[in-house]
Amino acid sequence: MAIDVAASELSEPTEAPPDRRCPERPAVLVGLVMVVALAGLVTFLGLRAHRSDQAEQQSRLFLQAGRQGALNLTTIDFHEATADVQRILDGATGQLYDNFAKRSQPYIDVVVRTQSKSVGTVTEAAVESQSVDHAQVLVAVTVKTTNIYAAQEESRSWRMRLWVQQVDTQAKVSNVEFVP
């Protein structure tokens, strides 16, 4: 009797191959998706905080430049008029620099001739508006002035709007206007 080997192999029941999928696979996949999403969120929040810190630092720089610019413009001593004017020019740029540089020598002459002395004190200051490289700063100052024509010291309060501009790593005043 002849046995058909090929037929007997086909007729035997075969077992299903074992399931090779890991039962933890969906949980691992969900975990990875959550880690990636969390990393993206942390990166986004970190960048946002960094930009906010940079804007705050820039605002402080503009505010300090505005305060110092107002002090420079309101503090002049006839004994040091040339140095005081140079200090104003060193903190100025643009239109303010151009106009003040043209008129600086006649200004020095008047200050010396009248023996004028002014001392400014900043009472309040705030950034009114700001962009990436410039800002408008409002400054309230009290100025005490003496000269040969005034019998006693005069005190005046002024409000100034200063345009502050980023120049390289510094902030400088580019324009000034008195606010009523």
Summary of the structure (lengths in Angstrom):
residues: 180
radius of gyration: 37.1
end to end distance: 123.3
largest distance: 143.8
contacts: 459
relative contact order: 0.14
helix: 50%
strand: 30%
